[in-house]
Amino acid sequence: METLITILVGVLVAVAVYLLLSRSVIRIILGSAVLSHAIHLLLMVMGGLKKGGVPLIGEETENFADALPQALILTAIVISFAVTAFLLVLAYRTYQEAGSDDLQELRGFKNE
């Protein structure tokens, strides 16, 4: 199962790189969002499935589950959501000012 998810991560990274190399601002933003999701999936696979009890004081179990990968993924999801929202607002504002989302046309924009 881990091999299948690793292949899926590779496909998601390939799609993200394709989107990041395009000329449209919206595609670049979608590419960064897909890349962040691929990284979240990769972190989850690297953390692995740990079977054990809850890491609380007073519990009488021998194995404890590691909560660090889950905390890292949750933090990364929140940060990537905020960055994607900021980039979408920035792209919308740029489209309002320039009238285009093509990077080649924005390069020659006079009010830089």
C-alpha positions in Angstrom: 0.0 0.0 0.0 2.9 2.4 0.8 4.3 1.8 -2.7 1.0 2.7 -4.3 0.8 5.9 -2.3 4.4 6.8 -3.1 3.6 6.4 -6.9 0.5 8.6 -6.4 2.8 11.2 -4.7 5.1 11.1 -7.8 2.1 11.6 -10.1 0.9 14.5 -8.1 4.3 16.1 -8.1 4.5 15.7 -11.9 1.1 17.3 -12.4 2.1 20.1 -10.0 5.4 20.8 -11.9 3.4 20.8 -15.2 1.0 23.4 -13.8 3.8 25.5 -12.2 5.5 25.8 -15.6 2.5 27.2 -17.4 1.9 30.9 -18.2 -1.4 31.4 -16.5 -1.4 32.7 -12.9 -4.4 30.5 -11.9 -2.6 27.4 -13.1 0.5 28.3 -11.1 -1.6 28.7 -8.0 -3.3 25.4 -8.6 0.1 23.8 -9.2 1.3 25.1 -5.8 -1.8 23.8 -4.1 -1.4 20.3 -5.7 2.3 20.3 -4.8 1.4 21.0 -1.1 -1.1 18.2 -1.1 1.5 15.8 -2.5 3.9 16.8 0.3 1.1 16.3 2.9 0.5 12.8 1.5 4.3 12.1 1.5 4.6 13.2 5.1 1.7 10.9 6.0 3.4 7.9 4.2 6.7 8.6 5.8 5.1 8.7 9.3 3.7 5.2 8.7 0.9 3.5 10.6 1.7 3.2 14.2 -0.4 0.9 16.3 -0.4 1.6 20.0 -2.2 3.5 22.8 -2.7 7.1 23.4 0.5 8.8 24.7 -0.9 9.9 28.1 0.6 9.7 31.5 -0.9 6.8 33.5 -1.7 4.6 30.5 -0.5 1.0 31.0 0.5 0.2 27.4 3.9 -0.8 26.0 3.6 0.9 22.6 2.5 4.4 22.0 1.4 6.0 18.7 3.5 8.9 17.4 1.4 12.1 17.1 4.2 14.2 15.5 3.4 13.3 11.8 -0.2 14.2 12.3 0.7 17.5 14.0 3.1 18.4 11.2 0.5 17.6 8.5 -2.2 19.6 10.2 0.1 22.6 10.5 1.2 22.3 6.9 -2.5 22.1 5.7 -3.3 25.3 7.6 -0.3 27.1 6.2 -0.9 26.0 2.7 -4.5 27.0 2.9 -3.5 30.5 4.0 -0.9 30.8 1.3 -3.3 29.6 -1.4 -6.0 32.1 -0.2 -3.5 34.9 -0.3 -2.3 33.9 -3.8 -5.9 33.8 -5.1 -6.6 37.2 -3.8 -3.4 38.5 -5.3 -4.2 36.9 -8.7 -7.8 38.4 -8.6 -6.4 41.9 -7.8 -3.8 41.6 -10.5 -6.5 40.5 -13.0 -8.5 43.6 -12.0 -5.6 45.9 -12.6 -4.1 44.3 -15.7 -7.1 42.7 -17.4 -5.1 39.4 -18.0 -3.7 36.5 -16.1 -1.0 35.7 -18.7 2.5 36.1 -17.2 4.0 37.3 -20.5 1.5 40.1 -20.7 2.0 41.0 -17.1 5.7 41.3 -17.6 5.2 44.3 -19.8 2.6 45.9 -17.5 3.4 49.7 -17.2 2.5 50.3 -13.6 5.1 47.9 -12.0 
